[in-house]
Amino acid sequence: MSTTVTKARAATAPDALPARGTAAPGPVRPNPVPGILRRALSGSATLVWTAIVVVPVYWLVVTSLRARADFTTDSPLALPAHPTFDNYRAVLDGDFTTYLLNSVIVTAGTVVLAVAFALMAAFAIVRGAGSRLSRLSFRLFLLGLAIPLQAVIIPVYLLIIRMQLYDSLLAIVLPSAAFALPITVMILVSFLRDVPRSLFEAMIVDGAGDWRMLWSLAAPLARPALMTVAVYDGLQVWNGFLFPLILTQSGDKAVLPLALTLYKGQFGIDVPATMAAVVLSTLPMLALFILARRQLVAGLTAGFSK
């Protein structure tokens, strides 16, 4: 027993400690290679994704500046030897302004209807939270997300015929607004749920009714979410092709996505002119996105804290 204690004391004696001139071992440093490899892979993936996005846009713009005779002889990604704006002039001299106006009317009408009705529906669902009718209404709106547009195009076509709206811009606006409602209601409900109930209760004490609370409290507070759904719905309707194709037939009722098919001739397609029309058709939505980018980002990041 005494021998064991003596050995333990000898092991912890000052002689067992490292000499004063010897540096104590430092902490083990992690290997920096995995971190460098991870950053390299992330940077490579970012470059690949950027190339996938930028190269088609570059080809689109460059092709729109080529003459039709140079399209088949020049390299697709090379800068045009003789840039020309004749394709843009040819597009603007045609019926492009009519198609642009039709697209603006359809998009604006659809966004106004969808956002207005979705705001009222979301307000009613949030104010009636907990009731069976509110839960059922919200589930019905969510069910609309599971219905593909292509599956109901024939019933929609028959309804438009019965309503005598075929071959009119209203025939595109009404079904487009109906299919935009589910996602719009879902986003607005998620946003309005975060509004403190004390604000609604304070307005009720002041004698405000539901309509006053909707337009004076809910709508101003939900402005970022309203901007988000307006831009999203606008993009979907602006690029929509199926409803204009099925529900209209006159040339003066064509919208931009449908009008791009009119640049196809009997023996070929005027690709440079088509690319010029595509560039011009993207400018309005690009300008809207640039003007509303702050509100759009705020709406995408708000309303989902719960």
N, C-alpha and C positions, 0 to 999 in steps of 0.2 A: 504493500500500500504506500509506504513512504517512498519507495523507489519510483512509483508512478507519478507521485506529486512532484518529486524532484525533477523528473524529465519534463513535466509540463511547465514548471517554472523556468527551466533552462531554455525551453523553446520560445518563451515570451520575454526572455531577458533582453536588455539593450544590445547585447552582442549579436542577437539574431536580426536586428533591424538593419537596413541597408546603410552603407557608409555615407558620411556627410558629403563626400565628393560625388557620389553616384546619384543621378537624377531619378526621381520616382517615376514609375511607368504611368503615362497619361491615359486618358480615355480612348477606347477603341473608336476610330473614325469610320463612318460608313463608306462603303465603296461608291465613289461618284459616278462610276460607269453606268449603272442602271438609270440614274437621273438624266444623264446626258443622252442615253439611248432613247429614253421616253420623250425628251424634248425634240430629238431629231425625228422620231416617228410622227410626233404631233405636227411639227413644222412641215414634213413631207406630205402628210394628209391634207394640211391646209393649202399647200401649193397645188396639189392635185385637184382639190375641190374648187379652188379659184380658177384653175385652167378650164375645168368643166363648165363653169359659169361664164367666164369671160370670153373664151374662144368662140362660142356660137354668136354672142353679141357682136364681137369684132367682125366675124364673117358676115353677119347681117348688114352691118353698116358699110363695110368695104364693098360688098356686092351691090348695094344700092347706089354706089358711086361709079359703077362701071357702065360702059356702053354695052348695049346688047350684043354687039359683034365681038366684044372682048371677053364676054363671060365664058365662052367655051375655049378660048385660047390661053388666057392668063391663068396663073396658079391660083387656087381658091383662096389662100391666105396671104398672097402677095398684095402689096399696095397697088392700086390701079395706076397704070402708067399715065393715063389721061383722065383724071377725075372729072366727072360731069354731074350736073344737077338736072339733066334732061328728064331723068326718071321721075324726080319729084315734081317737075313742071307738068309732065304728062299726067301724073296722078291728080294733081290739083286742078288741072284744066278739065278733068272729067267730072264724074258725079261724087267725088270723094267728100265734098262738103255736105251733100245730102245724107250720105251714109254716116258721117260724123255727127250730124245733128240728130239723126235717128238714134244713134247709140247714146248720145247725151240725154235725150228725152227718156229713153227706156231705163237707163241706169239711174237717173235722178228720180224718176217716178217710183221705181222699185225700191230704192234706198229709203225714200221718204215714207212710203207705205209700210215697209218692213220694220223700220226703226220705230215709227210712231206706234204701231200696234204691238210690237214686242215690248216697248217701254210700258205701255198700259198693262199688258199681260204680266210682265215681271213684277210690276208694282202691286198688282192684285194678289199674285202668288206670295210675295214676301209679306204683305200686310195680313194675309189670311193664313200665315204659317201655322201649321198644326191642325187645321181643319181638313176634313176628308176631301172636300171639293178642291181645295188648293193642291193637295198632294196628287189627286187624280188629274187635274189640269196640267201640272208640271210633267207627270209621266206621259201624258198624251203628246206634249210637245217633244219630249225626249224620244218618243216612239217615231216621230217624224224623221229623226236622224238615221233610222234604220231602213227607210224606204228609198231605194235608188230612183233617180229621175227617169231612167230608161224604162223602168218597170211600169210606170203609170202614164207614159206618153200617149197611149191610145185613149184611155179615159179622159185625159186632159184635152186631147184633140176633139173628142165627141162633145165635151162640155162647152168648149169654145164655139163649136158649130151651133149647138143648141142656143147659146147666148148671142148668136149672130155677131160675133166679134172677130171672126176669121179674117186674116189678111189686114190686121190693124196693129198698131203699136201697143194698144191696150191688151191685145191677146198675148203679148210677150210679158207685159208688166205684171199682170195678175198672177199667173202661175210662178213667175220668178220670185215675186214677193212671198208667195205661200211657201215655197221651198227654202227661202231665206229665214223664215220665222224660227224654226227649231233652234239652230245654232245661236241666233241673235237673242232669243229668250233665255237660253242657258247661260250665256255670258252675262247678260244684264241681271239675272236672278243672283248669280254668284257675286256680282258687285254690290247690289242693293242689300244683300244680307249683312254686309259689313257696316252699313249705316246704323249708327246707334239709335235704339228705339226711343231714347230720351228726347231726341230731336223731333220725332213724330208726336210724342206725347206733349211736348211743349207747344207745338202748333195746334194740337187738339184743344189744349187748355185755352189758347187764344181764339178759339172758335173757327179754325180752318177746317174745311171739308176735305174729302179725298182728292178732288180735282185740284184744289189749291195746294195740297201737300205734294201732289204729283208734279205740277209744273213749277212750283216755287222752291221745293226742297229736293225731291228725288232727281229731277232732270238736271239741275245745276251740279249736284254732287256726282252724278253719273256721267258727266261730260267726257272724261277720258274713255270710259267704256263705250259711250255712244259714238265717239270718233273711231274707235277701234272697229266696231261692228259695221259702221258706215263704210269705212275703207275696205274691209273684208268683203262685205256684200257687193260693194261697187265693183271690185275686181272680178268677182264671180260672174256678175251680170254682164260686165263689159266684155269678158272673154267667152260668154255663153254662145253656143252654136246650135244646140239641138232645138230649143224652142223657136228661134227665128227660122230655122230650116223647115220645121213641121207646120208652124202656125202662120206663116206668111208665104206669099208667092210673088207679089209685085216687086219690081225693081226699086220703086220709090219708097218701099217699106223695109228695105234691106238694111241691116246694121253692119258694122265694120267686119266682124269675123266672117259673116256670110258673104260680104262684098268682095273679100279677098279671093274667093273662088271665081269671080268674074274675070280675072286677068288670065284665065285659061282660054287659049284659042283653039282652033280646030286641029292644028297640027303640033301644038306645043304650048309652053307656058312662058310668058315674059317674066323670067325670074328676077332681073334687076328692078323692074317696075313693081313686082310683087313685094320685094324686100323694102323698097321705098315706101310702099303703102303700109307695110308692117311697122316700119320705124315711125311713121307719122301717127299711126293708131296707138302706139305706146306712149307718146308724149303726154297726152292729157292725164293718164293715170300716174305717170312718173312725176309730173308736176304736183299732182294731188298728194302723192306720198311724201315728196320733199317738204311741202307746206305743213303736212299734218304728222310728221314723224315724231315730234315730241309727245303729242297727245296719244299717238299710236303706241309708243313704248310705255307710256304711263298706264294706258288701259290694259296692255298685255300683262303687266306686272302687278296690277291691283285687282282686288276683289277675290283673291284666292288665299287669303291669310288663314281662314278657318279650315 
